[in-house]
Amino acid sequence: MTWRAVPGPAGVPADRLAARHHRALLRRELPRVRESALAWRNGLAALLAGLVGFGLLRGRSDIGSLAAPYAVAVGLVLLLALLCGAAGSLSLLRAAHGRPAAAGDTGAFRVDHVAEDHTEALRAAQALARGVPFTLCCAALLIAAVGITWYGPSKEGPRVSVTTPAGTVCGEPLRTHRGRMTLRTDAGQVVADLTRATTVHAVLSCAPPPANG
């Protein structure tokens, strides 16, 4: 059995109009994707800038003041945020501006760019679809890092136990002035009179010893 191609029905004005409309849509496709990528890039950049500024103003200035596990966690979270931010930025830049290329690499001397623009629009849309989640992930990680610096426990400093006739006070020494030592305790700041102290010694913890029995 042999197959023979035969011409199809003749085109009507509506077909030509639809073809011109479709071609016009393809020509505007890449600029629309690029404009959308620029808007997303600017909006997400403003979001990240606000988060970084808010964290620098309200968070701890030195994560070294956090307890050891939390300080390491903040460092890891910031590293992940940096990686996600870099991936998101590169993807958004790719979507907004395309890849670096010379004119001869993109077929600049061809008459019809419709097919090439459509392919580039698809690639730009894919880059935009990657860049937005990466950037949002970066923002979420920055929020997590700031939250850990806010609510993470501070690194414990030296503790001093001072015993006087009035009782024993244990806490972190803050300052000493005219024979009086100010200690930070769980109940707040307490001033111990060193001139009446019977014992003053450093301790690892102010927790009471376990009861025998």
Secondary structure by P-SEA (a helix, b strand, c coil): cbbbbbbcccccaaaaaaaaaaaaaaaaaaaaaaaaaaaaaaaaaaaaaaaaaaaaaccccccccccaaaaaaaaaaaaaaaaaaaaaaaaaaaaaccccccccccccccccaaaaaaaaaaaaaaaaaaaaaaaaaaaaaaaaaaaaaacccccccbbbbbbccccccccccccccccbbbbbccccbbbbccccccbbbbbcccccccccc
